[in-house]
Amino acid sequence: MFKLSDLFILLAVGVSFAVSGLLWFQGFQNEGLFTAIWVPSILTFGIYFKLSSLSARREQS
């Protein structure tokens, strides 16, 4: 069910979340918040690409 691209999206989300937490707790609150905003953006792009590929497959059959 999971494709390699799905795992890369989840990996990018995990890295972004970890970096934002690291920045936040090292005292760089603004940079941590900026990096934390990437998490929903990456998930949104991942969902969009997943839905567009499913739609393309449905149209072919």
N, CA, C and O atoms as a Tinker XYZ file with bonds, in Angstrom:
   244  protein
     1  N      0.819000   -1.185000    0.000000    73     2
     2  CA     0.000000    0.000000    0.000000    64     1     3
     3  C      0.869000    1.258000    0.000000    63     2     4     5
     4  O      0.578000    2.220000   -0.710000    81     3
     5  N      1.931000    1.244000    0.796000    73     3     6
     6  CA     2.844000    2.382000    0.798000    64     5     7
     7  C      3.822000    2.245000   -0.345000    63     6     8     9
     8  O      4.407000    1.183000   -0.556000    81     7
     9  N      3.995000    3.324000   -1.077000    73     7    10
    10  CA     4.995000    3.346000   -2.129000    64     9    11
    11  C      6.233000    4.046000   -1.584000    63    10    12    13
    12  O      6.204000    4.640000   -0.506000    81    11
    13  N      7.300000    3.966000   -2.334000    73    11    14
    14  CA     8.550000    4.592000   -1.910000    64    13    15
    15  C      8.391000    6.107000   -1.779000    63    14    16    17
    16  O      8.976000    6.718000   -0.885000    81    15
    17  N      7.607000    6.707000   -2.662000    73    15    18
    18  CA     7.393000    8.159000   -2.589000    64    17    19
    19  C      6.662000    8.542000   -1.304000    63    18    20    21
    20  O      6.930000    9.598000   -0.730000    81    19
    21  N      5.740000    7.688000   -0.848000    73    19    22
    22  CA     5.040000    7.957000    0.407000    64    21    23
    23  C      6.012000    7.938000    1.587000    63    22    24    25
    24  O      5.905000    8.751000    2.504000    81    23
    25  N      6.942000    7.020000    1.553000    73    23    26
    26  CA     7.926000    6.946000    2.635000    64    25    27
    27  C      8.854000    8.158000    2.632000    63    26    28    29
    28  O      9.254000    8.638000    3.693000    81    27
    29  N      9.197000    8.652000    1.442000    73    27    30
    30  CA    10.026000    9.852000    1.368000    64    29    31
    31  C      9.291000   11.071000    1.919000    63    30    32    33
    32  O      9.894000   11.914000    2.584000    81    31
    33  N      7.989000   11.166000    1.644000    73    31    34
    34  CA     7.197000   12.269000    2.190000    64    33    35
    35  C      7.180000   12.193000    3.716000    63    34    36    37
    36  O      7.388000   13.201000    4.393000    81    35
    37  N      6.932000   10.998000    4.258000    73    35    38
    38  CA     6.913000   10.842000    5.714000    64    37    39
    39  C      8.288000   11.087000    6.328000    63    38    40    41
    40  O      8.388000   11.615000    7.436000    81    39
    41  N      9.330000   10.713000    5.626000    73    39    42
    42  CA    10.685000   10.980000    6.099000    64    41    43
    43  C     10.954000   12.490000    6.138000    63    42    44    45
    44  O     11.542000   12.994000    7.095000    81    43
    45  N     10.526000   13.198000    5.105000    73    43    46
    46  CA    10.704000   14.653000    5.075000    64    45    47
    47  C      9.938000   15.323000    6.202000    63    46    48    49
    48  O     10.428000   16.276000    6.808000    81    47
    49  N      8.737000   14.833000    6.488000    73    47    50
    50  CA     7.944000   15.377000    7.592000    64    49    51
    51  C      8.640000   15.120000    8.926000    63    50    52    53
    52  O      8.716000   16.008000    9.775000    81    51
    53  N      9.144000   13.906000    9.105000    73    51    54
    54  CA     9.837000   13.573000   10.350000    64    53    55
    55  C     11.092000   14.394000   10.561000    63    54    56    57
    56  O     11.361000   14.852000   11.672000    81    55
    57  N     11.861000   14.582000    9.502000    73    55    58
    58  CA    13.086000   15.385000    9.600000    64    57    59
    59  C     12.738000   16.832000    9.913000    63    58    60    61
    60  O     13.384000   17.457000   10.755000    81    59
    61  N     11.730000   17.369000    9.247000    73    59    62
    62  CA    11.323000   18.751000    9.502000    64    61    63
    63  C     10.854000   18.931000   10.946000    63    62    64    65
    64  O     11.185000   19.923000   11.596000    81    63
    65  N     10.086000   17.969000   11.435000    73    63    66
    66  CA     9.605000   18.041000   12.812000    64    65    67
    67  C     10.760000   17.965000   13.806000    63    66    68    69
    68  O     10.789000   18.708000   14.788000    81    67
    69  N     11.705000   17.070000   13.552000    73    67    70
    70  CA    12.850000   16.917000   14.453000    64    69    71
    71  C     13.738000   18.169000   14.444000    63    70    72    73
    72  O     14.200000   18.614000   15.495000    81    71
    73  N     13.969000   18.725000   13.266000    73    71    74
    74  CA    14.801000   19.932000   13.170000    64    73    75
    75  C     14.108000   21.102000   13.861000    63    74    76    77
    76  O     14.763000   21.888000   14.544000    81    75
    77  N     12.793000   21.228000   13.693000    73    75    78
    78  CA    12.089000   22.328000   14.342000    64    77    79
    79  C     12.143000   22.198000   15.868000    63    78    80    81
    80  O     12.321000   23.191000   16.573000    81    79
    81  N     11.989000   20.977000   16.369000    73    79    82
    82  CA    12.107000   20.772000   17.819000    64    81    83
    83  C     13.501000   21.053000   18.328000    63    82    84    85
    84  O     13.677000   21.651000   19.389000    81    83
    85  N     14.489000   20.623000   17.572000    73    83    86
    86  CA    15.877000   20.879000   17.940000    64    85    87
    87  C     16.167000   22.381000   17.985000    63    86    88    89
    88  O     16.780000   22.874000   18.932000    81    87
    89  N     15.724000   23.095000   16.960000    73    87    90
    90  CA    15.930000   24.546000   16.935000    64    89    91
    91  C     15.205000   25.232000   18.089000    63    90    92    93
    92  O     15.754000   26.131000   18.725000    81    91
    93  N     13.982000   24.811000   18.355000    73    91    94
    94  CA    13.191000   25.424000   19.425000    64    93    95
    95  C     13.884000   25.277000   20.776000    63    94    96    97
    96  O     14.007000   26.248000   21.523000    81    95
    97  N     14.338000   24.061000   21.090000    73    95    98
    98  CA    14.911000   23.814000   22.403000    64    97    99
    99  C     16.355000   24.294000   22.531000    63    98   100   101
   100  O     16.901000   24.323000   23.634000    81    99
   101  N     16.977000   24.669000   21.415000    73    99   102
   102  CA    18.306000   25.271000   21.492000    64   101   103
   103  C     18.232000   26.794000   21.607000    63   102   104   105
   104  O     19.262000   27.467000   21.662000    81   103
   105  N     17.023000   27.330000   21.641000    73   103   106
   106  CA    16.855000   28.758000   21.843000    64   105   107
   107  C     16.549000   29.550000   20.588000    63   106   108   109
   108  O     16.440000   30.775000   20.647000    81   107
   109  N     16.408000   28.887000   19.463000    73   107   110
   110  CA    16.097000   29.560000   18.206000    64   109   111
   111  C     14.603000   29.388000   17.921000    63   110   112   113
   112  O     14.212000   28.651000   17.016000    81   111
   113  N     13.771000   30.086000   18.714000    73   111   114
   114  CA    12.329000   29.891000   18.627000    64   113   115
   115  C     11.767000   30.301000   17.265000    63   114   116   117
   116  O     10.926000   29.592000   16.714000    81   115
   117  N     12.214000   31.427000   16.715000    73   115   118
   118  CA    11.677000   31.870000   15.426000    64   117   119
   119  C     12.025000   30.888000   14.313000    63   118   120   121
   120  O     11.182000   30.571000   13.474000    81   119
   121  N     13.251000   30.412000   14.309000    73   119   122
   122  CA    13.655000   29.448000   13.285000    64   121   123
   123  C     12.912000   28.122000   13.466000    63   122   124   125
   124  O     12.554000   27.466000   12.487000    81   123
   125  N     12.685000   27.731000   14.724000    73   123   126
   126  CA    11.937000   26.508000   15.004000    64   125   127
   127  C     10.497000   26.599000   14.537000    63   126   128   129
   128  O      9.961000   25.641000   13.979000    81   127
   129  N      9.864000   27.749000   14.760000    73   127   130
   130  CA     8.492000   27.936000   14.282000    64   129   131
   131  C      8.429000   27.937000   12.761000    63   130   132   133
   132  O      7.519000   27.355000   12.172000    81   131
   133  N      9.402000   28.595000   12.125000    73   131   134
   134  CA     9.433000   28.622000   10.668000    64   133   135
   135  C      9.569000   27.213000   10.100000    63   134   136   137
   136  O      8.888000   26.861000    9.137000    81   135
   137  N     10.433000   26.419000   10.686000    73   135   138
   138  CA    10.629000   25.051000   10.212000    64   137   139
   139  C      9.409000   24.183000   10.535000    63   138   140   141
   140  O      9.090000   23.267000    9.777000    81   139
   141  N      8.735000   24.454000   11.628000    73   139   142
   142  CA     7.541000   23.679000   11.988000    64   141   143
   143  C      6.409000   23.916000   10.998000    63   142   144   145
   144  O      5.569000   23.037000   10.805000    81   143
   145  N      6.371000   25.084000   10.371000    73   143   146
   146  CA     5.342000   25.369000    9.377000    64   145   147
   147  C      5.500000   24.464000    8.156000    63   146   148   149
   148  O      4.532000   24.245000    7.428000    81   147
   149  N      6.693000   23.937000    7.922000    73   147   150
   150  CA     6.921000   23.060000    6.771000    64   149   151
   151  C      6.162000   21.744000    6.886000    63   150   152   153
   152  O      5.794000   21.153000    5.871000    81   151
   153  N      5.925000   21.282000    8.103000    73   151   154
   154  CA     5.309000   19.962000    8.299000    64   153   155
   155  C      3.943000   19.864000    7.614000    63   154   156   157
   156  O      3.750000   18.952000    6.809000    81   155
   157  N      2.987000   20.755000    7.892000    73   155   158
   158  CA     1.702000   20.624000    7.186000    64   157   159
   159  C      1.823000   20.894000    5.690000    63   158   160   161
   160  O      1.061000   20.337000    4.899000    81   159
   161  N      2.769000   21.738000    5.292000    73   159   162
   162  CA     2.947000   22.006000    3.864000    64   161   163
   163  C      3.434000   20.763000    3.130000    63   162   164   165
   164  O      2.935000   20.447000    2.050000    81   163
   165  N      4.392000   20.062000    3.700000    73   163   166
   166  CA     4.901000   18.838000    3.081000    64   165   167
   167  C      3.800000   17.779000    3.030000    63   166   168   169
   168  O      3.647000   17.096000    2.017000    81   167
   169  N      3.033000   17.636000    4.110000    73   167   170
   170  CA     1.935000   16.674000    4.115000    64   169   171
   171  C      0.880000   17.022000    3.062000    63   170   172   173
   172  O      0.343000   16.133000    2.401000    81   171
   173  N      0.585000   18.311000    2.908000    73   171   174
   174  CA    -0.393000   18.743000    1.917000    64   173   175
   175  C      0.067000   18.407000    0.513000    63   174   176   177
   176  O     -0.716000   17.895000   -0.287000    81   175
   177  N      1.328000   18.686000    0.198000    73   175   178
   178  CA     1.846000   18.338000   -1.122000    64   177   179
   179  C      1.830000   16.829000   -1.328000    63   178   180   181
   180  O      1.515000   16.361000   -2.422000    81   179
   181  N      2.158000   16.077000   -0.317000    73   179   182
   182  CA     2.121000   14.624000   -0.423000    64   181   183
   183  C      0.726000   14.102000   -0.703000    63   182   184   185
   184  O      0.550000   13.212000   -1.535000    81   183
   185  N     -0.274000   14.651000   -0.011000    73   183   186
   186  CA    -1.655000   14.249000   -0.243000    64   185   187
   187  C     -2.087000   14.616000   -1.650000    63   186   188   189
   188  O     -2.755000   13.830000   -2.321000    81   187
   189  N     -1.712000   15.802000   -2.101000    73   187   190
   190  CA    -2.073000   16.232000   -3.452000    64   189   191
   191  C     -1.488000   15.293000   -4.503000    63   190   192   193
   192  O     -2.194000   14.867000   -5.417000    81   191
   193  N     -0.211000   14.969000   -4.378000    73   191   194
   194  CA     0.420000   14.087000   -5.357000    64   193   195
   195  C     -0.182000   12.682000   -5.309000    63   194   196   197
   196  O     -0.340000   12.036000   -6.345000    81   195
   197  N     -0.515000   12.213000   -4.112000    73   195   198
   198  CA    -1.129000   10.888000   -3.976000    64   197   199
   199  C     -2.498000   10.865000   -4.645000    63   198   200   201
   200  O     -2.817000    9.925000   -5.374000    81   199
   201  N     -3.308000   11.890000   -4.402000    73   199   202
   202  CA    -4.632000   11.946000   -5.006000    64   201   203
   203  C     -4.566000   12.111000   -6.515000    63   202   204   205
   204  O     -5.376000   11.525000   -7.234000    81   203
   205  N     -3.626000   12.890000   -7.004000    73   203   206
   206  CA    -3.512000   13.064000   -8.453000    64   205   207
   207  C     -3.063000   11.766000   -9.129000    63   206   208   209
   208  O     -3.509000   11.466000  -10.237000    81   207
   209  N     -2.194000   10.999000   -8.486000    73   207   210
   210  CA    -1.793000    9.723000   -9.078000    64   209   211
   211  C     -2.929000    8.702000   -9.040000    63   210   212   213
   212  O     -3.089000    7.915000   -9.973000    81   211
   213  N     -3.712000    8.713000   -7.967000    73   211   214
   214  CA    -4.875000    7.822000   -7.899000    64   213   215
   215  C     -5.927000    8.204000   -8.947000    63   214   216   217
   216  O     -6.556000    7.334000   -9.548000    81   215
   217  N     -6.109000    9.492000   -9.157000    73   215   218
   218  CA    -7.065000    9.958000  -10.153000    64   217   219
   219  C     -6.611000    9.573000  -11.557000    63   218   220   221
   220  O     -7.431000    9.179000  -12.387000    81   219
   221  N     -5.327000    9.682000  -11.825000    73   219   222
   222  CA    -4.801000    9.303000  -13.144000    64   221   223
   223  C     -4.975000    7.808000  -13.379000    63   222   224   225
   224  O     -5.302000    7.389000  -14.489000    81   223
   225  N     -4.759000    7.002000  -12.345000    73   223   226
   226  CA    -4.948000    5.554000  -12.480000    64   225   227
   227  C     -6.409000    5.201000  -12.733000    63   226   228   229
   228  O     -6.711000    4.306000  -13.523000    81   227
   229  N     -7.309000    5.908000  -12.061000    73   227   230
   230  CA    -8.734000    5.645000  -12.213000    64   229   231
   231  C     -9.208000    6.000000  -13.632000    63   230   232   233
   232  O    -10.058000    5.309000  -14.196000    81   231
   233  N     -8.656000    7.077000  -14.203000    73   231   234
   234  CA    -9.052000    7.491000  -15.544000    64   233   235
   235  C     -8.549000    6.519000  -16.601000    63   234   236   237
   236  O     -9.180000    6.373000  -17.647000    81   235
   237  N     -7.431000    5.852000  -16.351000    73   235   238
   238  CA    -6.882000    4.909000  -17.319000    64   237   239
   239  C     -7.697000    3.632000  -17.386000    63   238   240   241
   240  O     -7.754000    2.997000  -18.439000    81   239
   241  N     -8.317000    3.247000  -16.309000    73   239   242
   242  CA    -9.066000    1.982000  -16.312000    64   241   243
   243  C    -10.523000    2.158000  -16.575000    63   242   244
   244  O    -11.268000    1.179000  -16.605000    81   243
